[in-house]
Amino acid sequence: MPPTETLFLESTTRIQKDPIHSFMDFQVWDFPGQLNFLDPTFDFDHIFGELGALIWVIDAQDEYLEPLSKLHTTIIAIQRFYPAINIEVFVHKVDGLSDEYKLDTQRDIMQRTQDELSDNGFDNVQVSYHLTSIYDHSIFEAFSKVIQKLIPQLGTLENLLNILCSNSGIEKAFLFDVLSKIYIATDSSPVDMQSYEICSDYIDVIVDVSEIYGYLVDPLQEEATVEASSIIRLQNGMVLYLREINKYLALICLMRKDSIEKQGLVDFNVQVFQNALQRVFEVGR
Ligand SMILES: Nc1nc2c(ncn2[C@@H]2O[C@H](COP(=O)(O)OP(=O)(O)OP(=O)(O)O)[C@@H](O)[C@H]2O)c(=O)[nH]1
């Protein structure tokens, strides 16, 4: 959904459960801000029993002390019974703030949370913070990091991507979930926002072109079609290489133009990577 359309979203009045069927099946539960789910009338175990991650969204453009205090109460409640739940705080709508103010806001939220948890005897709670906005790619990046923590095979995927990069002259490789445009794994070199953005935009281009010039494939087909790959040469001498891995995932690599001169080698290594990945997911099932 483009950001401008979010202006017309209706307010959430009840818990909305959205099942996501992708490389891994999960559900996103959207809670209305005003709902007190710690009230004894709610079934605490039903809400938190099978939760992988709690994403707490704080509006950085608004007064945040009250939502923050609710966050603290929630963390303390779930720490007692479900300490394994990942707690992720999105300091959201930061597009309206200056760079300095963004960081100050995040620091303030972190400090208040740490103090409150320590005062209640919880000194070692892991809370992750993300600065997010729907007007750039930061919201996708933050979701990527949250989802990655829920993938048991993440370490193996990273290793496979590292091997692929070092053997094929690839500078950065992302494994993307095509529909949501979140990346489920990348190699262990640092992620810079620009590489992520360009790879994410590349997916849009490919999806648009495929919708016009593509052909219908059997929707039940899990395997990727052999020819589903694409290369774009950028003006700065870099090359983007995309290969469909299966019906949910695409591999996107950023490399120098000399590396793609040995395209046969890259294609072969990507094929080996694709086979390995298939086996990893088969074992995980
Ligand atoms: N500036 C800015 N506005 C945003 C951002 N994200 C959402 N909004 C706006 O905030 C408004 C509320 O968005 P919602 O997603 O409905 O917010 P919510 O907190 O889920 O609200 P409820 O549905 O009532 O729980 C919309 O008008 C969005 O356009 C952002 O990153 N930056």
The ligand as a MOL file (V3000), in Angstrom:
LIG
                    3D

  0  0  0     0  0            999 V3000
M  V30 BEGIN CTAB
M  V30 COUNTS 32 34 0 0 0
M  V30 BEGIN ATOM
M  V30 1 N 4.1570 11.1280 8.9690 0
M  V30 2 C 3.8550 9.8330 9.0970 0
M  V30 3 N 2.5610 9.4650 9.2090 0
M  V30 4 C 2.2870 8.1510 9.3440 0
M  V30 5 C 3.3130 7.1630 9.3810 0
M  V30 6 N 2.7280 5.9460 9.5530 0
M  V30 7 C 1.3960 6.1630 9.6110 0
M  V30 8 N 1.1260 7.4760 9.5030 0
M  V30 9 C -0.2000 8.1200 9.4990 0
M  V30 10 O -0.8060 7.9210 10.7600 0
M  V30 11 C -2.2090 7.7680 10.6190 0
M  V30 12 C -2.7090 6.6050 11.4460 0
M  V30 13 O -2.2240 5.4070 10.8850 0
M  V30 14 P -2.7510 3.9980 11.4230 0
M  V30 15 O -1.9340 2.9300 10.8220 0
M  V30 16 O -4.2430 3.8950 11.2590 0
M  V30 17 O -2.4250 4.1280 12.9580 0
M  V30 18 P -2.7540 3.1890 14.1630 0
M  V30 19 O -1.9040 3.5950 15.2920 0
M  V30 20 O -2.7210 1.7520 13.7430 0
M  V30 21 O -4.2240 3.6050 14.5500 0
M  V30 22 P -5.4010 2.6470 14.9550 0
M  V30 23 O -5.7630 1.9260 13.7110 0
M  V30 24 O -6.4820 3.5780 15.4000 0
M  V30 25 O -4.8960 1.7470 16.0460 0
M  V30 26 C -2.4930 7.6520 9.1160 0
M  V30 27 O -3.0360 8.8590 8.6820 0
M  V30 28 C -1.1140 7.4340 8.4970 0
M  V30 29 O -1.0040 8.0590 7.2330 0
M  V30 30 C 4.6840 7.6070 9.2390 0
M  V30 31 O 5.6520 6.8480 9.2330 0
M  V30 32 N 4.8750 8.9530 9.1140 0
M  V30 END ATOM
M  V30 BEGIN BOND
M  V30 1 1 1 2
M  V30 2 2 2 3
M  V30 3 1 2 32
M  V30 4 1 3 4
M  V30 5 2 4 5
M  V30 6 1 4 8
M  V30 7 1 5 6
M  V30 8 1 5 30
M  V30 9 2 6 7
M  V30 10 1 7 8
M  V30 11 1 8 9
M  V30 12 1 9 10
M  V30 13 1 9 28
M  V30 14 1 10 11
M  V30 15 1 11 12
M  V30 16 1 11 26
M  V30 17 1 12 13
M  V30 18 1 13 14
M  V30 19 2 14 15
M  V30 20 1 14 16
M  V30 21 1 14 17
M  V30 22 1 17 18
M  V30 23 2 18 19
M  V30 24 1 18 20
M  V30 25 1 18 21
M  V30 26 1 21 22
M  V30 27 2 22 23
M  V30 28 1 22 24
M  V30 29 1 22 25
M  V30 30 1 26 27
M  V30 31 1 26 28
M  V30 32 1 28 29
M  V30 33 2 30 31
M  V30 34 1 30 32
M  V30 END BOND
M  V30 END CTAB
M  END
